Amino acid sequence: MWDEIPAAGESVRQAVGVGPGGGEGSRGAVVLATRGAVGRLLAPARIGGFRWFWLATALSVGGDFFSFIAISWLTLQLTGSALALGIVLTAQGVPRAALLLVGGALTDRFSARRLMSASALARTVLMGAIALDVAAGHVQLWHLYVYSVLFGTLGAFFIPGQGTVLPRLMPSDLLEAGNAVMNMGLQAARVIGPAAAGLVVAHFGPASSFAIDGACFLLCAIALLQLRIPASVKGASQDLLASIRAGLTYAWADRALLGVLAIVIALNFALTGPFQIGLVLIARQRLGGASSLGIVLASGAVGSLLGTLAGGTFRPRRVGLMFIFVPFYVGIVSAILAFTSILAVAMALFFIIGTGMGLVNVITPTWLQRR
């Protein structure tokens, strides 16, 4: 397979429209192509592999909202219990978190494209199964537990590839712009996805929403299979456990990396419950139902899009201060959100939260990819 993949330099030269000679002329063409904020943001779109990768990730993220809102609403319809909803979402989150290191190690050893496309195809089948189960009227709570565990497990083999593919599709000086454009696509999916999913669940039911997510995963897999990722230079092959140990050792030895990972873990731990469970309950009890939940999530995505644009057009001098400030103000705004019963206020607060998260979502992967 790898002998059919063009070299990284050739892909970049083709992307920016320069000849194979390379040298200062090629570098000057890249500088000219990326000069200015607008040109810098448009430059990654000239790379064909980037466009396919952008489409695949946008489909995956947008589709996830259909299954998230559907399974949340279905759990509450079956049980009316916040505890049951928490268990369903935990059943999805725990295996995904526990197996991320395994997924990362497998991504290092094998093709990220193949691993991600296999995960997407498997989730296509899974979403089709749950859609049929719900449509037939046979679904039970324990079914949702099983589906959640399988969905989270498969996701663990998709997520690591998202971080490794992008830096192999473009030169280092385009990474901020590449991450920004990626996140713009993701935020667009996060605007359209939840709003559309809320309407589908409210008017057509959870089965239709699960089916749409399955279709999104199928299209995602097709897009990933179009990728031609430049081959990376690989060191000596390690077994799976050795790869995991090497990754943990590397992170432990790098104090800056360890600090950032600790902040990311703490932020995810603190926000998962309020955003995935609390927000669903607030929407159901105070804001008007599934369509309102979709609108609030979409407003957060609009804010995140604004933060993404900001992250793609400037490079902060002190990244550490941003890692401290954003969690601080997100926590304050989240606490206010817990007490609102007005849809417009909830939308505004989630917009503010999204702005900070969008900025972090550009700066963090760029910082990690450069280390």
Secondary structure, 3 states (H helix, E strand, C coil): CHHHCCCHHHHHHHHHCCCCCCHHHHHHHHHHHHCHHHHHHHHHHHCHHHHHHHHHHHHHHHHHHHHHHHHHHHHHHHHCCHHHHHHHHHHHHHHHHHHHHHHHHHHHHCCHHHHHHHHHHHHHHHHHHHHHHHHCCCCCHHHHHHHHHHHHHHHCCCHHHHHHHHHHCCCHHHHHHHHHHHHHHHHHHHHHHHHHHHHHHHHHCHHHHHHHHHHHHHHHHHHHHCCCCCCCCCCCCCCHHHHHHHHHHHHHHCHHHHHHHHHHHHHHHHHHHHHHHHHHHHHHHHHCCHHHHHHHHHHHHHHHHHHHHHHHHCCCCCHHHHHHHHHHHHHHHHHHHCCCCCHHHHHHHHHHHHHHHHHHHHHHHHHHHHC
